[in-house]
Amino acid sequence: MKTLQRILSRPKYFFVSIVSAIVVVVIATWLPNFGLIASVLGNSTLGLFQKVSLLLSLVGSFQTNFTLISQVITIITAVLVGVQMSLFIYLLRQRMEVQKSVGMSFAGILSSMLGIGCA
């Protein structure tokens, strides 16, 4: 739990968590209207502003298309996905740092072997 607090106290990981949660909620509100979205985005007579306006207005359907229980479950799921994304990115960065340090030490060992062989 302390690791989670330490990671989410960093602004960049907290931002990743919030953005991921918002994306999950938006996708969840768009999925029931997928047919409408596909037909509107494929329509060449509508302008870009009208298409974006429709997509943004469909986000408001979160209150009308979902019951209270499904709203709570969707929000909890979105928050957990956001936290998971932050932890995953933190893990990847930690592993990349370890790989870099291992790579540098391997390069040091290789260069020292070449130096000894030349003597």
Rosetta blueprint (number, residue, H / E / L):
1 M L
2 K H
3 T H
4 L H
5 Q H
6 R H
7 I H
8 L H
9 S L
10 R L
11 P H
12 K H
13 Y H
14 F H
15 F H
16 V H
17 S H
18 I H
19 V H
20 S H
21 A H
22 I H
23 V H
24 V H
25 V H
26 V H
27 I H
28 A H
29 T H
30 W H
31 L H
32 P H
33 N H
34 F H
35 G H
36 L H
37 I H
38 A H
39 S H
40 V H
41 L H
42 G H
43 N L
44 S L
45 T L
46 L L
47 G L
48 L H
49 F H
50 Q H
51 K H
52 V H
53 S H
54 L H
55 L H
56 L H
57 S H
58 L H
59 V H
60 G L
61 S H
62 F H
63 Q H
64 T H
65 N H
66 F L
67 T L
68 L H
69 I H
70 S H
71 Q H
72 V H
73 I H
74 T H
75 I H
76 I H
77 T H
78 A H
79 V H
80 L H
81 V H
82 G H
83 V H
84 Q H
85 M H
86 S H
87 L H
88 F H
89 I H
90 Y H
91 L H
92 L H
93 R H
94 Q H
95 R H
96 M H
97 E H
98 V H
99 Q H
100 K H
101 S H
102 V H
103 G H
104 M H
105 S H
106 F H
107 A H
108 G H
109 I H
110 L H
111 S H
112 S H
113 M H
114 L H
115 G H
116 I H
117 G H
118 C H
119 A L
